Every structure is written in C-alpha cells, then in structure tokens.
C-alpha cells in the first residue's frame, strides 16, 4: 500500500476555551477564545489559517449542542479560507479533523482550524437536561421509532447495548464503574476537569439510576467549552514551537446497518469497523500504544472501544478493566487521562483529541504518561465511530 | 407543573403505512417479495437483492426480548417513571427489530429472551404504537 495520505498532515496547535458548568457565555465567544489560542499554540497568526472545519455545523440539535457554524467563525475571525466543511454525518465528531488531514494533503489548504463547541450546560440551566423530542407533539425521521416509546436519550439506546453485553458475556456493573472511577481519578490531575472530587465504587453504585444499567456516573456531564486544533501540512513540522503530532492512520469504515436499533450485533459498535480499518493502514499494533483516549459519553462505550481496538478480545473488556489498575496512570494502558467526558466534561469528542496531543507532546505534568509516543483516539458510540492513531 | 404529553410519530410518506396498520391492529412491514425479506424502516429497495419488487406483509406479532432497559429518568416534567424500554426481535426474521415498551409485566420479571406478543396502544385517530407484553399474559 502506498503511504496513507493522512501522514502528510500533522496537528500543529491545540487549545481549549474556559470549560465549565454554566459559563453563560456565547458559543461564538468561546470558539474564538479556543481558536485564537490554538493558532498561537501552532506559532501562527490568524491570517495564516486558510481552512476551517467543524462538527456538526448549524443544525437543529438539542439546546447548546451545535455551536457556531463555520461561516460565523470565519467571519468573526476575519479570515480568508481556501477550504471549508462542516457536517453531522461522518466518522463521528472527529470527522472534520479527518477531512482536514486530506485537505492539507491535497494542497487545498495549508493550515486548517478545526473546532467543536458546546454550551449544553448553560442551555439546560433553566430546564434541567431534557430528553430528545421532549415537548414536541410529533416526531419525524428515525426518532419516530424511539421517542414515542420514551426512549428519549442516547442513554436509553445505549443502555440496551450495555445490557446485552452483560447478558452475553457476564459483564458487571462494577466493570462499567471501573471506567467512571478511572476517569474521576485522572480528573484530579486536570485543572480544567469539571468533576475532580474523589469517588468510590460505593458512590458509583449508589448513584441514582438513569436508564439501567446506567446510573448518574455512567453518563457524561454537559458542559460549556470549545476545543480547537490546527491541522497543518506535515512540511511545516520543523517550524513549530511544539513537537508535531502526526497522523499515523485514521479509521473511517462503517459496515452493516448504521441504525441504533437495527445494528446487527449490539454488543459491538461501529467502532469495530473503524478500528479494524485504522489498523489496516499502519504497521503499528495495539502493543505499541502508550495511551488511549476513548469515548465515554456513556461508560459502556469505552468497553466497546477497548474490544474494537483489540486491546482485549471480544466480550472480555469487563475483566480487562476490573479493578482499574491496568487502565490507570502507571498501568499498562492509561485511559482517558484527562478525566474523559464523565469527569472532564462532555466536550463531544474533541477533549480526547486535545489530551492525546498534549500527552504526545509531554505537556501533561502530573498526569503525563512517561515516554508517550503512540496514542489512540476513538470517538463515537453505537452506529457512529471514527478513530485516530497519533504519534510524536 | 408541566404535563407530560407523549410525543407521537408524525405521518411521513415512508412510515405512514406502518403506523396506520398498527392503528388498524396489524403489524406489517415492507417486504421484498423475491427474497421474502422484511425491510424496516421501510425503504424503496431491497438491501439484499437491490430489487424493487416490494409489497407490505403482516407478521405474527410474536417476538423475543433482545435487550431492555428500565428507564428512571424523567425526560420531561410530569413523565411517569420507571418504565421498561425493550428492543424486540420479531420471530419472522433475525435482526428485524422494534424499540418498544414491555408492558403488563412486573419489572423484576423482565428478562432477555422472554417471548412477547404485540399489543397496540392508540395514540391518535390515525396512529397506534406497537407495545409488547409477555406471551404468557392472560
């Protein structure tokens, strides 16, 4: 195979805005804060940016979900671009990053600003977190087969996956808890994490139930915040103020029926195909990986990602994470070292990318994984997945 | 205090026949005639043979519980909880599934693999929801 084109791209800059519960700041304001900092982090000026991309673009989502569209951000920053894209469909929330690698490889642009912004915490401040479709009289599209039955959240849809995994493989609630506790333990070392106080397994098991087997601490925490990265042409790597983070391979495959309820094996996710695709594009193997940053919008998703990526065999993610030692800092495969979305906050995929970049650069202080050279980012749940194999 | 109004499916060109059949007391799916393959949600083409020779055919309404979750979260003020969300597989075809509610069954008796049958709950003059109860239910 000729060299994968994504290797002609690097991540040159990364930054995040203020992150918190109920910041009550405009989403464009947060995005500009993160964007300017990421551009500066790459050693660039805004006028050097000639591409822009985001997830998901200005769609009708839940309150605070979409963030500003790319035209608003382009206009606010006063930049000219040669390439631009946003969209909801694609290999999960990191799809604009993957698009950007190809855009710089193709020479469509040289430095692409890519961001994800959420203000879901502030947006729900008056109402609490409501279900999808709550308050609507009629439901259209695929959700018409879910919402009228009270399946009003991805928590419900993915609880069905988790329950089936427990049924087939004997996975325990404590195994889900190992994901939540590991994130919380790591969040103590991340000043930007939203939940940093210690949590015990008893705290976890006694939390109020949301949708069994998921309780409160199996579900990520809505926050306000923006993450921005700059994806640049690899020929700029020598000029950067920080070590370049390289795309060794991306995974974008999607097999079978991409529907939450019709997905053929709900003990797996689309992660299975995206991960296999990623490994098919590299000589590296799971044994080479120093840290994994794996989506935990719900605790179970991380177990499914561990299996999908081949860190353990199918069905064996529960025993793999049992007790948490293997996946904690100091263990053989440190996981979600920033706290994950469960404790760090629901930055919707991009928090994992930011952490992987910082780990590979060696910027993580107390939570630094020693000699970190290879990181995997896996994003998405259910029939949605995309992944990155990043190297220093 | 807000009152919870259960949202109902909109009648759209591809799904209208499904919901209206439920309202008439029939569980029906689009089917590829040559493959005898049910296609849900309805599409204008068979994903197996890519043929267009489709009709609409009834199923028995019997199913097995593929997975379930007990929902405790009020997604809207006034919503009654807990309730059981089930993913059921119709006996006619592997992976022909509906997301639904398991009713007329104590929550602690709900288990994966249990045999179920459809019951219809009318939610408008044109739409009924297919819910499922234990097959053994008297």
Interface residues (C-beta under 8 A of the other chain):
Chain A: X130 X131 X132 X133 X134 X135 X136 X137 X138 X139 X140 X141 X142 X144 X145 X146 X147 X148 X149 X150 X151 X152 X153 X155 X156 X157 X159 X160 X161 X163 X164 X167 X208 X209 X210 X211 X212 X213 X214 X259 X260 X261 X262 X264 X266
Chain B: X5 X6 X7 X8 X9 X10 X12 X15 X40 X41 X66 X67 X68 X69 X70 X71 X72 X73 X75 X76 X79 X82 X83 X85 X87 X95 X97 X98 X99 X100 X101 X112 X123 X129 X131
